[in-house]
Each structure stands twice: as C-alpha cells, then as structure tokens.
C-alpha cells in the first residue's frame, strides 16, 4: 500500500510540474522585463503616429496657409460657422419673412467642364455644396428649397412646404423641379435671387468653405495628436 501511495504522489508531482511549464510561470524579473519592452514598443508606436501627424499639419500649413477668416456677414445675411461643425447657418429678415439657409461643407464633386475650344484637366473638379433654404411667414408654414451651390451658380433641386404643426408622416413633396414649367422655374430662381440666394452667395460660400475645410482639418489633426501624446 505504501508503495502505491508513493507512486501516486510521484505521478501527481510530475503532472503539476508539466502544468506549470504549460502555463509559462516566469520569475518576476522576466515578467518585469517583458512589460518594459512592451511599454517601449507602445511609446515608439505612438511617437511615430504623432510624428506623422505633425508632418501632415506642417504640410497643410506650408502648401496653402489658411487665409484670414471670412466675414461673419454676407450682404444682409448673418453667418454662423461654429468651429467643429459641418454645417454653417445664414439668417436674415426679408419683409415679413424669416430666412434661414443651412449649408454643408463640401459634400461632393464633379469633373470640371471643358473650356471652350479646349480640354479640361482630368484632375480639375467642381466642388459641390448643399443648401437648404427655409422661408417662414408667421404661423403659415415653411417653404423649404433644396439647392446645389456650384462655384459660381445656384441650382434648385426640390421644393417642399412644411407645416409647423400636425406634419403628416409621409407628406406629398411635389414634382421634381425639372418637371415644372420653364417659366415657373425661372420665376422661382428670381424668387430666390431677390432674397439674396444667388450666384454671388455661391461664390462667397465656396470661398468660405475652403477656409473652413482647411481649418477643420488642421484642428482635427491637432486634437488627434494631443490625444496620442497625452500621458
């Protein structure tokens, strides 16, 4: 019986030794060294990211330095372009109407048209901006006109009438703008022009958004760099 117990104890001791080897139980000084190496690799990796971001910021500043901030007013419009947001809001009063224009940053592009008698450069594009013009008169609802702003022109895309209360779940939104009578289309462009939504506004917005696009990009990279470098 004693021989059997000694045999079992020897077998269990051997199995425990094997299990410890499988679990890679290391002395404290080896674990400490591994943690040190891991921390050094982490710092080197983060340092490389921060360096690359600094290079990008420097490139952006040198390639096309940000110009002076655009005016916060255009014609009768007050311009609210808050840093860190993709939308810019313009507001004005026209007779008994409250006009609000919500404008995106650049949200698309198309190839630039060919110059007369020439061929357009394949790298040249026209940037696109979306405008939503809201015109309200007291409690009489809101006329909402969705437009595209190209570098020197405004293009109406669609019109909606929105009630202030009891809005239907799926309101009828009217026909496509191109389906309207030509004279009616021209009259609607005149309607916007009188209220300051015209080619001059398109030119201003493209200049404004170029500045905002550059400022937002640099600001975003600065925030990422600060986070990476934070201890």
Steps between C-alpha positions, in 0.01 A plus 500: 500500500782745589658427164174587326474837683862588412429418137187717492679793672783480248253499210309802639825695557606433143163615363510822703850573368382449141195723561722780633715479191192525279380808689841662443538605860791742481710657772406864587814650339410341161141631520632848587734495202219397265277780630784749448553385140124514434481856640797610288338360187174680585681832547693456175178420311315798643800726441503399133129582464550841664796572269297412189215726612743788567637454147147512357418818692824661381425400142149647514628825646778534242312383190214747541510704820155583640385841386337755726169374642205592275258767610211393721271703277410482132264765370202490735586151625660435839732199471537254788782255428583336832835317517476122508164482321435398138211741452498879467182702555410829335204709619328817386169682506321585175179702539277274716708188430759327711762341276741235620752332271671185627816417308722191503873495457612350166302178455577398142674586175462459123756534220555862401339595169723533197611848412370624165723354228716316755518185705444496876775373724402159638606612849275808499166467676212720602422468869138470612322657797144424611272784609165470675312831485222535758257790454230547765215748541356504850293187559439441130744213464846481346605495137813285480711512184788258456779630276845418373766769517767468233804733490304778325138388476196381695292205380156430648440130560168474684228694684302402809227663705521404866231576757614608843258260673323174421753403236382190309720193531559487124419842349465546126823674393397619157655425160867511409608858432599418140141384433360847566418743223808691380347838580414381850857377547636840395257676736616287793864588427396868500315437828825380661712768335292779654562341840877486448533132408685535169831466317674751729404291803636187329836671441513616862410155638767321297762745626368467855498119490854478363619689808280295734608171340867584557443625855290196598757256358789659690291526818403132474862391455607713797240328721609153387866589563420635847314182589785275380759705693295513819676321787 
